[in-house]
Amino acid sequence: MTGVRPSLILLGLILGVAGGLLVGWLVFPVSATATVPAQLRADHREAQIIMIATALRADNNMERARQRLQALGLGDAAGAVGALAVRSEKEGRDGLTRSVLQDLTLALGAPAQAASAAAEAEPTLDAGPTAAQPTAVPAATTPAALPSAVPTVIAKSTYELLSSTPMCDPNQPSLSLQVYVVDENSEELAGVPLELLSDGVVERFFTGLKPERGGGYADFQMLPNVEYALQIDGQVPPLAAVSAPQCNAGSANAFSGYLLMRWQRRP
């Protein structure tokens, strides 16, 4: 009788393990739920944007970058990336992060972003869900605000052109448009969107991406002998006939100068 008892115990253990496996596999199988990018928390989506920007520098595939940003559910990708770039500069993040975000911001200013020209608020990431959500991507998302580290800029404010000065300095780097924007108290404004329009092409850029030049500073390389219309923060009508000055025209030492503009936001 004592010889039979260990065998029964061993048999019971084997049956218990087998039964547990069957219940786990067949009755209550594990259901894996995938989380789509649009359902990530805001900080995780910011990390995704940085990875997308880094990948763009590596493969130069702008179409793939747009698709990845679209998957994040951003209502205005150019605005959200630009705001994150400004905040990264303000927070003093590492140089690579700041550089790739700036490159992606400028790349998103291409014609595909023309529809974002009339955005009425600074577009950024929303907080995102904190619990498990259904796997379907939401049909529409509404851009919300990034954390308050991004400077507050009132969309479609009234801006006054204080000065527009053609400059001819052969030692100045070839940035043919340099803009400074200040508020009504003459404090520099970062995060102000500017757009250059020419022949149906819209180029978008932001103040504050080069804090070493000032929080309200922005620049752009205009093509020589091309006239642009400049729109600041959606203000209409845009300023027409903006172009790079031609210095020493007609001589062997001719070169393109730069246009220095100063704008002030009015109450």
HURAZI-V519657 format. One record per residue. N is the residue number from 0. RES is the residue in three letters. D_FIRST is the distance of its C-alpha to the first C-alpha in whole Angstrom. Layout:
BEGIN
N|RES|D_FIRST + N|RES|D_FIRST
END
This chain:
BEGIN
0|MET|0 + 1|THR|4 + 2|GLY|5 + 3|VAL|5 + 4|ARG|7 + 5|PRO|10 + 6|SER|11 + 7|LEU|11 + 8|ILE|13 + 9|LEU|15 + 10|LEU|16 + 11|GLY|17 + 12|LEU|19 + 13|ILE|21 + 14|LEU|21 + 15|GLY|23 + 16|VAL|25 + 17|ALA|26 + 18|GLY|27 + 19|GLY|29 + 20|LEU|31 + 21|LEU|32 + 22|VAL|33 + 23|GLY|35 + 24|TRP|36 + 25|LEU|37 + 26|VAL|37 + 27|PHE|39 + 28|PRO|40 + 29|VAL|42 + 30|SER|46 + 31|ALA|48 + 32|THR|52 + 33|ALA|55 + 34|THR|57 + 35|VAL|61 + 36|PRO|63 + 37|ALA|65 + 38|GLN|63 + 39|LEU|62 + 40|ARG|63 + 41|ALA|67 + 42|ASP|66 + 43|HIS|64 + 44|ARG|67 + 45|GLU|69 + 46|ALA|67 + 47|GLN|67 + 48|ILE|71 + 49|ILE|71 + 50|MET|69 + 51|ILE|71 + 52|ALA|74 + 53|THR|73 + 54|ALA|72 + 55|LEU|75 + 56|ARG|77 + 57|ALA|74 + 58|ASP|75 + 59|ASN|78 + 60|ASN|77 + 61|MET|78 + 62|GLU|77 + 63|ARG|73 + 64|ALA|74 + 65|ARG|75 + 66|GLN|72 + 67|ARG|70 + 68|LEU|72 + 69|GLN|72 + 70|ALA|68 + 71|LEU|68 + 72|GLY|70 + 73|LEU|73 + 74|GLY|76 + 75|ASP|79 + 76|ALA|77 + 77|ALA|81 + 78|GLY|81 + 79|ALA|77 + 80|VAL|77 + 81|GLY|81 + 82|ALA|80 + 83|LEU|77 + 84|ALA|79 + 85|VAL|81 + 86|ARG|78 + 87|SER|77 + 88|GLU|81 + 89|LYS|81 + 90|GLU|77 + 91|GLY|78 + 92|ARG|75 + 93|ASP|75 + 94|GLY|78 + 95|LEU|76 + 96|THR|75 + 97|ARG|78 + 98|SER|80 + 99|VAL|77 + 100|LEU|78 + 101|GLN|81 + 102|ASP|81 + 103|LEU|79 + 104|THR|81 + 105|LEU|85 + 106|ALA|83 + 107|LEU|82 + 108|GLY|86 + 109|ALA|86 + 110|PRO|88 + 111|ALA|84 + 112|GLN|85 + 113|ALA|88 + 114|ALA|86 + 115|SER|85 + 116|ALA|89 + 117|ALA|89 + 118|ALA|86 + 119|GLU|87 + 120|ALA|84 + 121|GLU|83 + 122|PRO|79 + 123|THR|76 + 124|LEU|72 + 125|ASP|71 + 126|ALA|68 + 127|GLY|65 + 128|PRO|62 + 129|THR|60 + 130|ALA|57 + 131|ALA|55 + 132|GLN|58 + 133|PRO|58 + 134|THR|58 + 135|ALA|61 + 136|VAL|65 + 137|PRO|67 + 138|ALA|70 + 139|ALA|72 + 140|THR|72 + 141|THR|75 + 142|PRO|76 + 143|ALA|75 + 144|ALA|76 + 145|LEU|75 + 146|PRO|74 + 147|SER|78 + 148|ALA|78 + 149|VAL|80 + 150|PRO|84 + 151|THR|85 + 152|VAL|88 + 153|ILE|89 + 154|ALA|89 + 155|LYS|92 + 156|SER|94 + 157|THR|98 + 158|TYR|99 + 159|GLU|102 + 160|LEU|103 + 161|LEU|105 + 162|SER|106 + 163|SER|106 + 164|THR|107 + 165|PRO|108 + 166|MET|107 + 167|CYS|108 + 168|ASP|106 + 169|PRO|106 + 170|ASN|103 + 171|GLN|101 + 172|PRO|98 + 173|SER|98 + 174|LEU|97 + 175|SER|99 + 176|LEU|98 + 177|GLN|98 + 178|VAL|97 + 179|TYR|97 + 180|VAL|96 + 181|VAL|96 + 182|ASP|96 + 183|GLU|98 + 184|ASN|98 + 185|SER|98 + 186|GLU|95 + 187|GLU|93 + 188|LEU|91 + 189|ALA|88 + 190|GLY|86 + 191|VAL|89 + 192|PRO|89 + 193|LEU|92 + 194|GLU|92 + 195|LEU|95 + 196|LEU|96 + 197|SER|98 + 198|ASP|98 + 199|GLY|95 + 200|VAL|93 + 201|VAL|91 + 202|GLU|90 + 203|ARG|89 + 204|PHE|88 + 205|PHE|88 + 206|THR|89 + 207|GLY|87 + 208|LEU|85 + 209|LYS|87 + 210|PRO|87 + 211|GLU|89 + 212|ARG|92 + 213|GLY|92 + 214|GLY|89 + 215|GLY|92 + 216|TYR|93 + 217|ALA|92 + 218|ASP|93 + 219|PHE|94 + 220|GLN|95 + 221|MET|97 + 222|LEU|99 + 223|PRO|103 + 224|ASN|105 + 225|VAL|103 + 226|GLU|103 + 227|TYR|100 + 228|ALA|100 + 229|LEU|98 + 230|GLN|96 + 231|ILE|95 + 232|ASP|92 + 233|GLY|93 + 234|GLN|96 + 235|VAL|99 + 236|PRO|101 + 237|PRO|100 + 238|LEU|102 + 239|ALA|104 + 240|ALA|106 + 241|VAL|103 + 242|SER|104 + 243|ALA|104 + 244|PRO|107 + 245|GLN|109 + 246|CYS|111 + 247|ASN|114 + 248|ALA|114 + 249|GLY|116 + 250|SER|116 + 251|ALA|114 + 252|ASN|112 + 253|ALA|111 + 254|PHE|107 + 255|SER|105 + 256|GLY|105 + 257|TYR|103 + 258|LEU|103 + 259|LEU|102 + 260|MET|102 + 261|ARG|101 + 262|TRP|100 + 263|GLN|99 + 264|ARG|97 + 265|ARG|99 + 266|PRO|98
END
